[in-house]
Amino acid sequence: DGGITQSPKYLFRKEGQNVTLSCEQNLNHDAMYWYRQDPGQGLRLIYYSQIVNDFQKGDIAEGYSVSREKKESFPLTVTSAQKNPTAFYLCASSIRVSAHLQQYFGPGTRLTVT
Amino acid sequence: AQKVTQAQTEISVVEKEDVTLDCVYETRDTTYYLFWYKQPPSGELVFLIRRNSFDEQNEISGRYSWNFQKSTSSFNFTITASQVVDSAVYFCALTSAVGDKLIFGTGTRLQVFP
């Protein structure tokens, strides 16, 4: 089945630790995105990538880093510099970077930092 | 600046009732796209519809229908004869024709009780 996988579903970390969230897609899409979702808020864009070895900051990139070494993979690292990392993180992909195209979403990772 | 407002934070209905989710948007672009996504309890966002600014025809898909009115900058979503499986958070989103990101509303949580 084609789609996006994110692992793990739930992640717990101690404050001050970096943590990496996994996102893999087998849809052969060029573009991939990371969003953050907080209760009562819409999705906010963290980073996006339109091609391997290229990525752009979104609206809330501070405290996060990404890499895109393979077309299928777009991992997100939440660093200790992120002031409030507890949130639900969603990965998405589309055929190419163009916001009017449909985005396909993964099931998300809920990160809790204590 | 672009903005999407979903004023209804939470709606509760009993099964078989009709329900309308409101979406009001702001943009200065003449060409833009509007979306509705559904987020069931499992977490991933599911694409429901995309509408461009030049197509004001209302659309019906089964029990779902969408009313796009440029005069009031609204793109409302109606579920007819709601079912328990419709329980989810619904997001309205906006982008310009050349935009590289979606602007999401804060979502409306719909609870359908048996």
Boltz contact constraints between the chains, C-beta under 6 A:
constraints:
  - contact:
      token1: [A, 41]
      token2: [B, 106]
      max_distance: 6.0
  - contact:
      token1: [A, 42]
      token2: [B, 104]
      max_distance: 6.0
  - contact:
      token1: [A, 42]
      token2: [B, 105]
      max_distance: 6.0
  - contact:
      token1: [A, 42]
      token2: [B, 106]
      max_distance: 6.0
  - contact:
      token1: [A, 43]
      token2: [B, 104]
      max_distance: 6.0
  - contact:
      token1: [A, 45]
      token2: [B, 101]
      max_distance: 6.0
  - contact:
      token1: [A, 97]
      token2: [B, 100]
      max_distance: 6.0
  - contact:
      token1: [A, 99]
      token2: [B, 95]
      max_distance: 6.0
  - contact:
      token1: [A, 99]
      token2: [B, 99]
      max_distance: 6.0
  - contact:
      token1: [A, 99]
      token2: [B, 100]
      max_distance: 6.0
  - contact:
      token1: [A, 99]
      token2: [B, 101]
      max_distance: 6.0
  - contact:
      token1: [A, 99]
      token2: [B, 102]
      max_distance: 6.0
  - contact:
      token1: [A, 100]
      token2: [B, 33]
      max_distance: 6.0
  - contact:
      token1: [A, 100]
      token2: [B, 95]
      max_distance: 6.0
  - contact:
      token1: [A, 102]
      token2: [B, 47]
      max_distance: 6.0
  - contact:
      token1: [A, 105]
      token2: [B, 44]
      max_distance: 6.0
  - contact:
      token1: [A, 105]
      token2: [B, 45]
      max_distance: 6.0
  - contact:
      token1: [A, 106]
      token2: [B, 44]
      max_distance: 6.0
  - contact:
      token1: [A, 107]
      token2: [B, 43]
      max_distance: 6.0
  - contact:
      token1: [A, 107]
      token2: [B, 44]
      max_distance: 6.0
  - contact:
      token1: [A, 108]
      token2: [B, 43]
      max_distance: 6.0
